[in-house]
Amino acid sequence: MQKNLYHIEPIMLSQFADGEVKPDEAERIRQHLSDCPDCRKAMNDNLFLSSHFNNYISLNTSAINPSALETKVLEKIHYKNEILLDKIKRILFSDKILIPTSAMASVLVILFCFSYQFIYRNSDGPVNRLTVPTSAVSAPSAIVDSFSGETTTVMIMETPHSHETILWYNEKNEKV
């Protein structure tokens, strides 16, 4: 018996065991296995592990209920295919978000109503002044000219002593 100078690679032994090599290569591997005890032992170990793995797989797959597995897979597919809007609705209208958001919105509306009433309590609406502050006016103003339109009222006033001009306008808010 001739001493071998090489060994077959483990991946090639695995392919040989699975019948995945060409016939001429399979014959060469068979010849080598008959002459090389190290490769023959590696091949036997490979076959042993493969048979135990296959037995383990067949035992575990026999315990699987195919209809329950199919139901789970279809549920996962259905869940993944939900429309983005449905996901957003499910998230936004959950109790964890809906109740705190509603409470915060209610508080903001109440604060807005009170602040609006406090700021505009003594006027007919927002008033904008375009010239000198009221502290610079030394005496009651005289109206020089005024204009009232459908949406705005404009008055031009002049102070009697300093003759400063004040433009005053008020936007009317029509209630529908």
C-alpha positions in Angstrom: 0.0 0.0 0.0 1.3 3.3 -1.1 1.5 6.2 1.4 -0.7 9.2 0.4 1.0 12.6 0.1 -2.3 14.5 0.2 -5.8 14.4 1.8 -9.1 15.2 0.4 -10.5 18.6 1.6 -13.5 18.3 4.0 -15.8 20.2 1.6 -15.0 17.8 -1.1 -15.8 14.8 1.2 -19.1 16.5 2.1 -20.0 17.0 -1.6 -19.0 13.3 -2.3 -21.3 12.1 0.6 -24.2 14.2 -0.9 -23.6 12.9 -4.4 -22.7 16.3 -5.7 -19.4 15.4 -7.6 -18.9 14.3 -11.2 -18.7 10.5 -11.7 -15.0 10.5 -12.7 -14.2 12.6 -9.6 -16.3 10.3 -7.4 -14.2 7.3 -8.6 -11.0 9.1 -7.8 -12.3 9.9 -4.3 -13.4 6.2 -3.8 -10.0 5.0 -4.8 -8.3 7.5 -2.4 -10.6 6.5 0.5 -9.7 2.9 0.0 -6.0 3.8 0.4 -6.1 6.6 3.0 -7.2 5.7 6.5 -7.3 9.4 7.7 -9.6 10.5 4.9 -11.7 7.3 5.4 -12.1 8.2 9.1 -13.0 11.8 8.2 -15.6 10.5 5.7 -17.1 8.1 8.3 -17.3 11.0 10.8 -19.0 13.1 8.2 -21.6 10.4 7.5 -22.2 9.8 11.2 -22.9 13.5 11.8 -25.1 13.8 8.8 -27.2 10.8 9.8 -27.7 12.2 13.3 -28.6 15.6 12.0 -31.1 14.1 9.5 -32.7 12.0 12.4 -32.9 15.1 14.6 -34.5 17.1 11.8 -37.1 14.4 11.0 -38.0 14.0 14.7 -38.5 17.8 15.1 -40.4 18.3 11.9 -42.8 15.5 12.7 -43.9 17.6 15.7 -44.8 20.6 13.6 -48.5 21.2 12.9 -48.6 22.4 9.2 -52.0 24.1 9.4 -50.9 26.1 12.5 -47.7 27.1 10.8 -49.5 28.1 7.7 -51.9 30.3 9.8 -48.9 32.0 11.6 -47.1 32.7 8.3 -50.3 34.1 6.7 -50.9 36.3 9.7 -47.3 37.7 9.5 -47.7 38.3 5.7 -51.0 40.1 6.3 -49.4 42.2 9.1 -46.5 43.2 6.8 -48.9 44.1 4.0 -51.0 46.5 6.1 -51.4 49.9 4.5 -49.3 52.6 6.1 -52.4 54.6 7.0 -53.8 51.7 8.9 -50.6 51.5 10.9 -50.7 55.2 11.6 -54.3 55.0 12.7 -53.6 52.0 15.0 -50.7 53.9 16.6 -52.3 57.3 16.9 -55.6 56.1 18.1 -54.2 53.8 20.8 -55.0 54.7 24.4 -51.3 55.4 25.1 -51.3 58.3 22.7 -54.9 59.4 22.2 -55.8 60.2 25.8 -52.6 62.3 26.6 -52.9 64.1 23.3 -56.6 64.9 23.8 -55.8 66.2 27.3 -53.0 68.4 26.0 -55.1 69.8 23.2 -57.9 70.6 25.7 -55.5 72.5 27.9 -54.1 74.4 25.0 -57.6 75.4 23.8 -58.5 76.6 27.3 -55.3 78.6 27.6 -55.8 80.2 24.1 -59.4 81.2 25.0 -58.3 82.8 28.3 -55.3 84.6 26.8 -57.3 85.9 23.8 -60.0 87.2 26.2 -57.4 88.8 28.4 -55.5 90.5 25.6 -58.4 91.8 23.6 -60.9 92.4 26.4 -61.1 96.2 25.9 -60.9 96.5 22.1 -62.9 95.5 19.1 -60.1 93.5 17.8 -56.3 93.6 17.3 -55.1 97.2 17.1 -51.9 98.1 15.3 -50.2 101.5 15.7 -47.7 102.6 13.1 -46.1 105.7 14.6 -45.2 107.3 17.9 -46.0 105.5 21.2 -48.8 106.9 23.4 -46.3 108.3 26.0 -45.1 110.8 23.4 -48.6 112.2 22.8 -48.8 115.4 24.9 -52.5 116.2 24.5 -55.7 114.8 23.1 -55.4 114.1 19.4 -57.5 115.6 16.6 -58.8 113.5 13.8 -57.6 114.9 10.5 -59.2 112.3 8.3 -60.7 108.8 8.5 -61.8 106.1 6.2 -64.0 103.1 6.8 -64.2 100.2 4.3 -65.7 96.8 4.4 -62.7 95.2 6.2 -60.6 98.1 7.6 -61.0 101.4 9.3 -58.2 103.9 9.0 -57.8 107.2 11.0 -55.2 109.9 10.5 -54.7 112.0 13.7 -52.5 114.9 14.6 -51.4 115.9 18.0 -52.2 119.6 18.7 -48.9 120.8 20.3 -46.2 118.7 18.6 -48.1 118.2 15.4 -47.1 114.5 15.2 -49.1 112.3 12.8 -50.6 109.1 14.1 -51.9 106.4 11.7 -54.5 104.1 13.3 -56.1 101.2 11.7 -58.4 98.4 12.8 -59.2 95.3 10.8 -62.9 94.3 11.2 -63.5 90.6 11.7 -66.8 89.6 10.2 -68.4 86.7 11.9 -69.9 84.2 9.5 
